[in-house]
Amino acid sequence: MFTAEGPTFRELTVQALTSVERGYDLLAPKFDHTPFRTPDTVLDAVSGALRAMGPFDSGLDLCCGTGAGTAVAARACRRRVTGIDISAGMLEVARHTCPATPDGPRVDWVRGDARALPFGPVFDLVVSFGAFGHFLPREWPGMFAQVHAALRPGGRFVFPLPAPARPGSSLYWSLLAFDLAMRARNLLWRPPFVMYYRPFRLGPVREELIRAGFSVELRDLPELGRRPDGTPRCRLVTAIRD
């Protein structure tokens, strides 16, 4: 799962025993050499879908990390792209891995919290990749409301959402074990490290997006394959500000 350039087990343990913000500050220099980075296959599939929707003028990468998703947004936007993340360490890496290009949009980096975005309605596109496990379900309404307020009318909030693991599969048991381990850690240790990916499911997420004022469209990402029952392994959720 990890390359030689990635973090050691000790480094991961130290990260997991701190806060989310501090943990990612520590992990940032080696984050792109871990399986936590969104795979290029997913980034490329979303990039192709955005090309069909756009172009857009301005975009925001929510919880941008080291900037892989920001580069996707930059390919879809003509004027300006902003990456926002709570981790100063991740943003420092992003500045070097995703610089502005002469023929591309302006790229800005902002340290901030997705639950309190420092923007008015200035974006046509908001993307996010792999970050929603860091937010408890009770925080979704506020976060989605923040994204809604940052979009212009007709703007789109776009993110990939993998299908849930089939009960009884190795992935199902792996995710369940990870979830239980994180919950046990948070019962025994402070500050908490929120990283629960199992609750972020299409049904409840779609309901909360609609409550926040979005209309929601789904698009299969066939490049990422299908499950044995023929359903897509991953869908693209597009929430449109009405």
N, C-alpha and C positions, 0 to 999 in steps of 0.2 A: 504493500500500500504506500510506502514511503520510499523516496529516493535517498541516496547517500547525502544529498544536499539538504534534506528535510530535517525537522526537529528530532531530537533524541526523545526516548521515553521519559527521561527525567525532565526535559524541557516542557513536554506536554503535560506532565504531572504538575509542575510549577504553574503553568498557565491555567490549568483547570482548578487550581486552588486559590485563584485570585478572582477579581471581578471580570465581567465581560470586557470592559474597556481596557483594563490593565492586561488582561490575558492576551488580547489581540495586539496591544502594543508590543508585548514580548514575542509573539509569534510572527509579527509582520515580516521581518527579514527573510523568513523561510516559508511563509504561507504559500507561495506559489509552487512549492515543492511538496505539498501535502494533497491528500484526496479531498480536502475541504474546499479547494478552489473549484469553481464551476467548470466542468469539462468543456473543451473547445467544441465538441460536437453539439452541445446545448447552445453555446454562444453563437455558433454559426447558424444553427437552425432558427434561433430567434432573430438574428441579423437578417436572414433571408425574408422572414415574415414581415419585419419592419420596413424593408425596402418596398414590399408590396403595399404597405399602408401609407408610407410617407411620400415625399420627404416632409420633415418637420423643421421648424425654425429653431426652437430651443428645447433642450432636454435635461432631465435630472436623473442621475443614477442614485437611487436610495440605498443607503448602506453599501457604499461603493467598494469598500475593502481596498485591495491593491489595484483596482481600476480596470479589471477585465471587462466588466459590464459597461463601464464608461466608454471604453473603446467601441463597443457595440452601439451605444447611443450616438457616439460621434460620427459613425458611418451613416446614421439615419438623419442627422441634423445638419442644417446649413450654417447657422450663425453662432450658437453658443451651447455648450454642454457643461453641467456642473455635477461634480461628484461630492456627496456628503456622507460622512461617517463619523461615529463617535470616537474612533481610535485615531489619535495623532500619529501613531506609528504606522498604521495602514495607509494613511494619507501621505506620509512621507515617501513610502515606497511607490504609491500611485503616481506621485509627481514625476518620478523617474521612469516608470514603466509605461506611462500613458501620456507623453508630452503632446502639446499642440503641434500641428504640422502646418506649413505655409498655406496649403490648399484646403485645410480642414477648418472646422469651427473653433472658436475660442474655447479653451478648457479652463475651468476654475475649480478650486478645491475648497470645501467648507467643512470645518469641524462642527458637528451638530448632532442632535438627537432626532430620529425619525418621528418621535412623539411630540416634538415641538419644533417644527420646521420654520426657519427664519425667512420665509418667502411669502410674497403675495401671489396672486394668480398670474404668473409670468411664463409658465412652461406649457408646451404643446404635447410633451411626452415625458412620462416618468417610467423608468424601468427599475427592476430589482431582481437580484439573483442570489438565491440561497441564504437569505438573511432572516426569513420570517420565523424560524425556530427560536430566535432570540426574543420573541415577544409572546407573552401569555395571551390566551384567548380574550381575557378581559381588556387587554390593551389594543386589540384590533380596531374597535370602533373609533377610538381616538386617533390612531395612526392613519386609518383610511380617511377620516375627516381632514387630517392634515394634508394628505395627498390631494384630496378633492379641492381644498382651498388653494393649493399651489398650482393647479391647472387652470388654463383658460377654458372657457366654454368650448366643448367639443374636443378637449384634450384627452389623451389616452394614458391610462395606467396599465402597463403591460408586464407580465411576468410568467415564466414557465412554471408549471405545476405537475410534477410526476404523479403517475397513478399510485395509489397505495399498494404496499407490498401484499401479495396474496397470503391469507392466513395459512400458517404451516410451512411457508417457504423459508429458506435460510435467511433471506433478507428480512422477512417479517420478524424472526426470532432475534436477529442481530439488532434491528431497530428497537425492538421491545427491551432487550437487555441494556442497550445504551440509554434508553429513556429511564428505565428503572435505576440504573447506576447514577444518572444525573439527579434524579429525585432523592435518592439516598444521600448523595453528596450534599444536596442543598438542605436536607434535614439536619445534617451533622456539622456543617461548616458555613461560616459567613466570611465575606459577603456571598450571596447566591450567584451562581453562574447559570443563567437561563439558556438552555439549548435543548428544546423539546420539539422535534420535527413531526412527530406522529399526529398531533392535534390539527395541524394545518391542512385540512381536507377541503375538497372542492365545495361540498354542500354548505357547511357553515361559513366558509369564506365568501362564497357567492351571496349568501343572505346578508352578511355584514356589509359587503360592497353596495348592495342595493339600498340598504338602510342609510348608507352614507351619501346617497344621491347619484350613484352610478347606474348606468345600464351595462349589462355584462354580456360579452360575446366570447365564445370558445372556438378555438381552432386547433385541429390535430397537428402535431408535428411529425409527419410520417418519416422524416429522416432519422428519427430516434427509435423507430421500430414499433412493433405491436406485440402485445402479450398473446399467449396461446389461445385465449378466447376471442382474439381479433380486435380488442380495444387498444387504443394507443397507449404507449408507455408514458407519454408526456403530452400535455395540452398547453396551449398558450392562452392564458386568461387576459382578455382585453376589457378593462373597465373604462367606460366613456363618460366623461362629465357632461351631463345634459345641459 
